[in-house]
């Protein structure tokens, strides 16, 4: 049995690992000329770490990650609004980790033993019969996995009437600093603006900034970041001083309205192609890893039912779509509240966060972090 995986990001590579380990021949089609990770840091919540354990990669990633980082949410003066009870989080759900995206991509790529990875291939269309048309000709398989991101060509060609990605009203910068003495992961909430940071295992710090903006608006690089955030609490100004302008990544934030199905014929969607979500719960990559594990379980060739690909994919859809769409909806809601800009609303939000017991916050995370239940 052969699977054609469109997209060589975290979701596509994880799906390839899961399928290969369950007896599938895998061909990966990636548009980029070489497989490099675009981005900086990445939060792997306990559900994602468990998914990596299921893929046989948990220990490899733990060795490259920073584990059990404490932190929480502050206001622009540095006052704590909410603190994460890391010990309680770990006791209830397991270990969380912060990792460089490139390290995770490399771990996934190294786990592939025989998969055919074809880079520099632009996919033009996919068909429910398992055929993929691309710049190098065509590929076909018993299964096509569309893991090609929020602007998925697979989704657009197989689900031509599916809703388009929607801009959520804010944009983000991502960056890495030079090594600095930071030992907490903090997100600071202002009025229509946020700044977050988390240490990586090599001493560098992953930072992100978020601001309400018009779709497609130009940004002013580090000068704009210093204007917006330079007066916020330390270490934010120092972090900005430790960033090179050329290393900034800027992008508008989109999510995907709920789809009625993630499967059609022999084609299945995974990760952002299926359920692109805002980054406000840190669950985008985590959900893609869950997708990969469940897809592999449903299509394990040692199980007789897995030979019926279309039936197995219905099981995948039933297992993944309700959960992923619920988390995407919750992420959008959290982002909307975090980006409030009116003073009365911000005061109400911050007060509510300060009064919320840590135990309540931990319980609220259970539906997201307790996978697989």
C-alpha positions as CSV (number, residue, x, y, z in Angstrom):
1,X,0.0,0.0,0.0
2,X,1.3,3.4,-0.9
3,X,0.6,6.9,0.5
4,X,1.4,10.2,-1.2
5,X,1.9,12.9,1.4
6,X,1.6,16.4,0.1
7,X,3.7,18.8,2.4
8,X,6.9,18.2,4.3
9,X,6.1,20.3,7.4
10,X,5.6,18.9,10.9
11,X,2.2,17.3,10.1
12,X,3.3,15.8,6.8
13,X,6.5,14.3,8.2
14,X,4.7,13.0,11.3
15,X,2.1,11.4,9.1
16,X,4.8,9.8,7.0
17,X,6.5,8.4,10.1
18,X,3.2,7.0,11.4
19,X,2.3,5.4,8.1
20,X,5.8,4.0,7.4
21,X,5.9,2.4,10.8
22,X,2.6,0.7,10.0
23,X,3.8,-0.9,6.8
24,X,3.0,1.8,4.2
25,X,5.3,2.9,1.3
26,X,5.4,6.7,1.5
27,X,6.2,9.4,-1.0
28,X,6.5,13.0,0.3
29,X,6.0,15.9,-2.1
30,X,7.4,19.2,-0.8
31,X,7.4,22.5,-2.7
32,X,10.5,24.0,-1.0
33,X,13.9,23.3,-2.6
34,X,15.1,21.9,0.7
35,X,13.4,20.8,3.9
36,X,14.0,23.6,6.3
37,X,11.8,24.7,9.2
38,X,10.2,28.2,8.8
39,X,9.7,29.6,12.3
40,X,11.4,29.8,15.6
41,X,10.2,28.2,18.8
42,X,7.4,25.8,19.4
43,X,5.4,24.8,22.5
44,X,4.8,21.1,22.7
45,X,2.0,20.7,25.3
46,X,1.6,17.3,27.0
47,X,-0.8,16.0,24.4
48,X,1.9,16.6,21.7
49,X,4.6,15.0,23.8
50,X,2.4,11.9,24.1
51,X,1.8,11.9,20.4
52,X,5.6,12.0,19.8
53,X,5.9,9.1,22.3
54,X,3.4,7.1,20.2
55,X,5.6,7.9,17.1
56,X,8.7,6.6,19.0
57,X,10.2,10.1,19.1
58,X,9.4,11.3,22.5
59,X,12.8,10.8,24.0
60,X,14.6,12.2,21.0
61,X,12.6,15.4,21.2
62,X,13.0,15.6,25.0
63,X,16.8,15.6,24.6
64,X,16.5,18.7,22.3
65,X,13.9,20.5,24.2
66,X,13.5,22.5,27.4
67,X,11.1,20.8,29.8
68,X,8.8,22.0,32.5
69,X,9.3,25.8,31.9
70,X,7.4,27.9,34.4
71,X,5.5,31.0,33.3
72,X,2.2,32.6,32.9
73,X,0.5,35.9,31.8
74,X,1.5,39.4,32.9
75,X,0.3,42.9,32.2
76,X,2.5,45.5,30.5
77,X,4.0,46.6,33.9
78,X,5.0,43.1,34.7
79,X,2.3,42.3,37.2
80,X,1.2,38.7,37.1
81,X,-2.3,38.1,35.9
82,X,-2.1,34.3,35.9
83,X,0.7,31.8,36.7
84,X,1.0,28.3,35.4
85,X,1.2,25.7,38.1
86,X,3.8,23.6,36.3
87,X,3.9,20.9,38.9
88,X,0.2,20.5,38.9
89,X,0.1,20.6,35.1
90,X,2.8,17.9,34.9
91,X,1.0,15.8,37.6
92,X,-2.3,15.9,35.8
93,X,-1.3,15.8,32.1
94,X,2.5,15.1,31.8
95,X,5.5,17.0,30.6
96,X,5.3,20.1,28.4
97,X,8.3,21.2,26.3
98,X,9.7,24.2,24.3
99,X,11.7,23.2,21.2
100,X,13.1,24.9,18.2
101,X,10.9,24.0,15.2
102,X,14.0,23.0,13.2
103,X,14.9,20.4,15.9
104,X,11.4,18.8,15.7
105,X,11.5,18.8,11.9
106,X,14.9,17.2,11.9
107,X,13.8,14.5,14.4
108,X,10.8,13.6,12.3
109,X,12.9,13.5,9.1
110,X,15.6,11.3,10.7
111,X,12.9,8.8,11.7
112,X,12.0,8.1,8.1
113,X,13.9,5.1,6.9
114,X,12.7,4.5,3.4
115,X,10.2,7.2,2.5
116,X,10.8,9.0,-0.7
117,X,11.2,12.7,-0.1
118,X,10.9,14.8,-3.3
119,X,11.7,18.5,-2.8
120,X,11.1,21.3,-5.3
121,X,7.8,19.8,-6.4
122,X,4.8,22.0,-6.8
123,X,1.5,20.2,-6.5
124,X,-1.2,21.5,-8.9
125,X,-4.1,19.3,-8.0
126,X,-5.2,16.1,-6.2
127,X,-8.1,13.8,-7.1
128,X,-10.3,11.5,-4.9
129,X,-9.0,8.5,-6.8
130,X,-5.5,9.0,-5.2
131,X,-3.9,10.8,-8.1
132,X,-1.7,13.9,-7.5
133,X,-0.7,16.2,-10.4
134,X,2.5,18.2,-9.9
135,X,5.4,20.0,-11.6
136,X,7.4,16.8,-12.0
137,X,4.5,14.8,-13.5
138,X,2.1,12.8,-11.4
139,X,2.0,10.5,-8.4
140,X,-0.6,8.0,-7.3
141,X,-1.3,6.0,-4.3
142,X,-3.9,4.1,-2.2
143,X,-4.0,7.2,0.0
144,X,-3.3,10.9,-0.4
145,X,-2.5,13.0,2.7
146,X,-3.1,16.7,2.2
147,X,-0.7,18.2,4.8
148,X,0.1,21.3,2.7
149,X,-1.0,24.1,5.1
150,X,-3.7,26.7,5.5
151,X,-3.6,27.5,1.7
152,X,-3.8,23.8,0.9
153,X,-3.9,23.0,-2.8
154,X,-5.2,19.5,-2.0
155,X,-8.2,21.0,-0.1
156,X,-8.9,23.5,-2.8
157,X,-8.9,20.9,-5.5
158,X,-10.8,18.1,-3.8
159,X,-13.1,20.4,-1.7
160,X,-13.6,23.3,-4.2
161,X,-16.6,24.7,-2.3
162,X,-14.9,24.6,1.2
163,X,-14.7,27.9,3.0
164,X,-11.6,29.9,2.5
165,X,-9.2,30.8,5.3
166,X,-10.3,33.9,7.2
167,X,-8.2,36.7,8.6
168,X,-8.7,37.0,12.4
169,X,-7.8,40.7,12.7
170,X,-4.3,40.5,14.0
171,X,-0.8,39.8,12.8
172,X,2.3,38.4,14.4
173,X,6.1,38.8,14.4
174,X,8.3,35.8,15.4
175,X,12.0,36.0,16.2
176,X,14.9,34.4,18.0
177,X,17.3,36.3,20.3
178,X,20.9,35.7,20.9
179,X,21.5,33.6,24.1
180,X,20.1,35.3,27.2
181,X,19.4,34.5,30.8
182,X,15.7,33.9,30.7
183,X,14.1,30.9,32.5
184,X,10.3,31.5,32.3
185,X,7.8,31.5,29.5
186,X,5.7,34.6,29.7
187,X,3.0,36.2,27.6
188,X,2.2,39.8,28.3
189,X,-1.2,41.2,27.4
190,X,-1.8,44.9,26.6
191,X,-4.5,46.7,24.7
192,X,-4.7,45.1,21.3
193,X,-1.1,43.9,21.6
194,X,0.8,41.0,23.1
195,X,4.4,40.0,23.5
196,X,5.5,36.5,24.5
197,X,8.8,34.8,25.1
198,X,10.1,31.3,26.0
199,X,13.7,30.0,26.5
200,X,15.1,27.3,24.3
201,X,17.6,24.6,25.3
202,X,20.5,26.3,23.6
203,X,20.1,29.6,25.6
204,X,18.4,31.5,22.9
205,X,14.9,32.9,23.5
206,X,11.9,32.5,21.2
207,X,9.8,35.6,21.1
208,X,6.6,36.6,19.4
209,X,4.6,39.8,19.2
210,X,1.0,40.2,18.2
211,X,-0.9,43.4,17.2
212,X,-4.3,44.2,15.8
213,X,-3.8,45.2,12.2
214,X,-5.4,45.5,8.8
215,X,-5.0,42.4,6.6
216,X,-1.9,42.8,4.4
217,X,-0.7,45.9,6.2
218,X,3.1,46.6,6.0
219,X,5.1,46.5,9.2
220,X,8.1,48.4,10.3
221,X,10.4,45.7,11.6
222,X,12.3,46.2,14.8
223,X,11.7,49.9,14.9
224,X,8.0,49.3,15.1
225,X,8.4,46.6,17.7
226,X,10.5,48.9,19.9
227,X,7.8,51.6,19.4
228,X,5.1,49.3,20.4
229,X,6.8,47.3,23.2
230,X,9.9,49.1,24.2
231,X,8.2,50.6,27.2
232,X,6.8,47.3,28.5
233,X,8.3,45.5,31.5
234,X,11.7,43.8,31.4
235,X,13.1,41.7,29.8
236,X,11.0,42.7,26.7
237,X,13.2,45.7,25.8
238,X,16.3,43.7,26.3
239,X,15.0,40.9,24.2
240,X,14.3,43.2,21.4
241,X,17.9,44.5,21.6
242,X,19.1,40.9,21.2
243,X,17.3,40.4,17.9
244,X,18.6,41.0,14.4
245,X,16.1,42.8,12.1
246,X,16.9,40.3,9.3
247,X,15.7,37.4,11.5
248,X,12.2,38.8,11.9
249,X,9.3,36.8,10.5
250,X,6.0,38.6,10.0
251,X,2.6,37.2,8.9
252,X,-1.1,37.8,9.2
253,X,-3.0,35.2,11.2
254,X,-5.7,33.1,9.6
255,X,-7.8,30.2,10.7
256,X,-10.1,27.9,8.8
257,X,-13.9,27.7,9.2
258,X,-15.0,24.2,10.1
259,X,-15.1,21.7,7.3
260,X,-17.9,19.1,7.0
261,X,-15.4,16.3,6.4
262,X,-11.6,15.7,6.3
263,X,-11.9,12.8,3.9
264,X,-13.1,12.4,0.3
265,X,-12.4,9.1,-1.5
266,X,-8.8,8.3,-1.0
267,X,-7.8,11.8,0.1
268,X,-7.5,12.9,3.7
269,X,-6.6,16.3,5.2
270,X,-4.3,16.8,8.2
271,X,-2.9,19.6,10.2
272,X,-3.5,23.2,9.0
273,X,-4.9,21.9,5.7
274,X,-7.8,20.5,7.8
275,X,-8.1,22.8,10.8
276,X,-5.8,25.8,10.7
277,X,-6.2,27.6,14.0
278,X,-4.9,30.7,15.7
279,X,-1.8,30.3,17.8
280,X,-3.5,31.4,21.0
281,X,-3.6,28.0,22.6
282,X,-0.3,26.8,21.2
283,X,-2.1,23.8,19.7
284,X,-1.5,24.1,15.9
285,X,1.5,21.7,15.7
286,X,0.2,19.7,18.6
287,X,-3.1,18.9,16.8
288,X,-1.1,18.0,13.6
289,X,0.9,15.4,15.6
290,X,-2.3,14.0,17.1
291,X,-3.7,13.7,13.5
292,X,-0.7,11.8,12.4
293,X,-0.9,9.3,15.3
294,X,-4.7,8.7,14.7
295,X,-4.2,8.3,11.0
296,X,-1.5,5.7,11.5
297,X,-3.7,3.8,14.0
298,X,-6.6,3.8,11.6
299,X,-4.5,2.6,8.7
300,X,-2.2,0.0,10.4
301,X,-1.7,-2.6,7.8
302,X,-1.5,-5.3,10.5
303,X,-5.2,-4.7,11.2
304,X,-7.4,-6.3,8.4
305,X,-9.8,-3.3,8.5
306,X,-7.0,-1.0,7.5
307,X,-6.9,-2.5,4.0
308,X,-10.3,-0.8,3.4
309,X,-8.7,2.7,3.1
310,X,-11.9,4.6,2.6
311,X,-13.6,2.9,5.6
312,X,-10.5,3.5,7.8
313,X,-10.4,7.2,6.8
314,X,-14.0,7.6,7.9
315,X,-12.9,6.4,11.3
316,X,-10.1,9.0,11.2
317,X,-12.5,11.7,10.4
318,X,-14.9,10.7,13.2
319,X,-12.0,10.6,15.7
320,X,-10.3,13.9,14.7
321,X,-12.7,16.4,13.3
322,X,-14.9,17.1,16.4
323,X,-11.8,17.5,18.7
324,X,-9.7,19.6,16.3
325,X,-12.6,21.9,15.4
326,X,-13.5,22.4,19.1
327,X,-9.9,23.4,19.9
328,X,-9.8,25.7,16.9
329,X,-12.9,27.4,18.0
330,X,-11.6,27.8,21.6
331,X,-8.3,29.1,20.3
332,X,-10.1,31.8,18.2
333,X,-12.1,32.8,21.3
334,X,-9.0,33.1,23.5
335,X,-7.3,35.2,20.8
336,X,-10.2,37.6,20.5
337,X,-10.2,38.2,24.3
338,X,-6.4,38.6,24.4
339,X,-6.6,41.2,21.7
340,X,-9.2,43.4,23.3
341,X,-8.2,47.0,23.1
342,X,-11.0,49.0,24.8
343,X,-9.8,50.1,28.3
344,X,-12.9,48.9,30.2
345,X,-12.8,45.5,28.5
346,X,-9.1,45.2,29.2
347,X,-9.6,46.1,32.9
348,X,-12.3,43.5,33.2
349,X,-10.3,40.8,31.5
350,X,-7.2,41.5,33.6
351,X,-9.1,41.5,36.8
352,X,-10.9,38.3,36.0
353,X,-7.5,36.6,35.2
354,X,-6.0,37.8,38.5
355,X,-9.0,36.4,40.5
356,X,-9.0,33.0,38.7
357,X,-7.6,30.3,41.0
358,X,-4.7,28.2,39.5
359,X,-6.7,25.1,40.1
360,X,-9.5,26.3,37.9
361,X,-7.1,27.2,35.1
362,X,-5.6,23.7,35.3
363,X,-9.0,22.0,35.1
364,X,-9.9,24.2,32.1
365,X,-7.0,22.7,30.3
366,X,-8.1,19.1,30.7
367,X,-10.2,18.8,27.5
368,X,-7.2,20.0,25.4
369,X,-4.2,18.4,27.2
370,X,-5.7,15.0,28.4
371,X,-5.6,13.4,24.9
372,X,-6.0,10.6,24.2
373,X,-8.3,10.5,27.1
